[in-house]
């Protein structure tokens, strides 16, 4: 347990940030799952629309510090190539 008032406050802040970041990660994963499901179903139009929706969510995750920049970039690249292969 935290001893000083400052460390107690930091512990409270850490708990609050954890909850916020958990919600953000969950939201990002939901959008990623929508793209994955659209790709699995083979519907190129739905997959393309879902890909457009997930892009700002990934960027927001990077700007908020939930995801590393390269991780988001890698996910976007791989999803985009898979969606592109549906239309080809």
C-alpha positions as CSV (number, residue, x, y, z in Angstrom):
1,X,0.0,0.0,0.0
2,X,1.2,3.5,-0.7
3,X,2.5,5.4,2.3
4,X,2.7,9.1,1.4
5,X,-0.2,11.2,0.2
6,X,1.6,11.7,-3.1
7,X,2.0,8.0,-3.7
8,X,-1.6,7.4,-2.8
9,X,-2.7,10.0,-5.3
10,X,-0.4,8.4,-8.0
11,X,-1.9,5.0,-7.2
12,X,-5.4,6.4,-7.7
13,X,-4.4,8.1,-10.9
14,X,-2.8,4.9,-12.2
15,X,-6.1,3.0,-11.5
16,X,-8.1,5.6,-13.3
17,X,-5.8,5.6,-16.3
18,X,-5.8,1.8,-16.4
19,X,-9.6,1.8,-16.7
20,X,-9.6,4.4,-19.4
21,X,-6.9,2.7,-21.4
22,X,-8.7,-0.7,-21.0
23,X,-11.8,0.9,-22.5
24,X,-9.8,2.3,-25.4
25,X,-8.0,-1.0,-26.1
26,X,-11.4,-2.8,-26.0
27,X,-12.9,-0.2,-28.5
28,X,-9.9,-0.6,-30.9
29,X,-10.2,-4.4,-30.7
30,X,-13.9,-4.2,-31.5
31,X,-13.2,-2.2,-34.6
32,X,-10.4,-4.6,-35.6
33,X,-12.8,-7.6,-35.1
34,X,-15.3,-6.0,-37.4
35,X,-12.7,-5.8,-40.2
36,X,-11.6,-9.4,-39.6
37,X,-15.2,-10.6,-39.7
38,X,-15.9,-8.7,-42.9
39,X,-12.7,-10.2,-44.5
40,X,-13.7,-13.7,-43.3
41,X,-17.2,-13.3,-44.9
42,X,-15.6,-12.2,-48.2
43,X,-17.6,-9.0,-48.5
44,X,-15.2,-6.5,-50.0
45,X,-17.4,-3.4,-49.6
46,X,-18.2,-4.1,-45.9
47,X,-14.5,-4.8,-45.3
48,X,-13.4,-1.6,-47.0
49,X,-16.0,0.4,-44.9
50,X,-14.8,-1.3,-41.7
51,X,-11.2,-0.5,-42.6
52,X,-12.0,3.1,-43.0
53,X,-13.6,3.1,-39.6
54,X,-10.7,1.4,-37.9
55,X,-8.0,3.8,-39.2
56,X,-8.9,6.8,-36.9
57,X,-9.4,4.5,-33.9
58,X,-5.8,3.1,-34.3
59,X,-4.5,6.6,-34.7
60,X,-6.3,7.7,-31.6
61,X,-4.8,4.8,-29.7
62,X,-1.4,5.9,-30.7
63,X,-2.0,9.5,-29.8
64,X,-3.3,8.5,-26.4
65,X,-0.4,6.2,-25.7
66,X,-2.4,2.9,-25.7
67,X,-0.6,1.5,-28.8
68,X,2.9,2.0,-30.1
69,X,3.1,3.8,-33.4
70,X,4.7,0.9,-35.3
71,X,2.1,-1.6,-33.9
72,X,-0.8,0.5,-35.2
73,X,1.0,1.0,-38.5
74,X,1.7,-2.7,-38.9
75,X,-1.9,-3.6,-38.1
76,X,-3.2,-1.1,-40.6
77,X,-0.8,-2.3,-43.3
78,X,-1.7,-5.9,-42.9
79,X,-5.5,-5.2,-42.8
80,X,-5.3,-3.0,-45.9
81,X,-3.4,-5.6,-47.9
82,X,-5.9,-8.3,-46.9
83,X,-8.9,-6.1,-47.8
84,X,-7.2,-5.2,-51.1
85,X,-6.7,-8.9,-51.9
86,X,-10.5,-9.4,-51.6
87,X,-11.2,-7.0,-54.4
88,X,-8.5,-8.4,-56.7
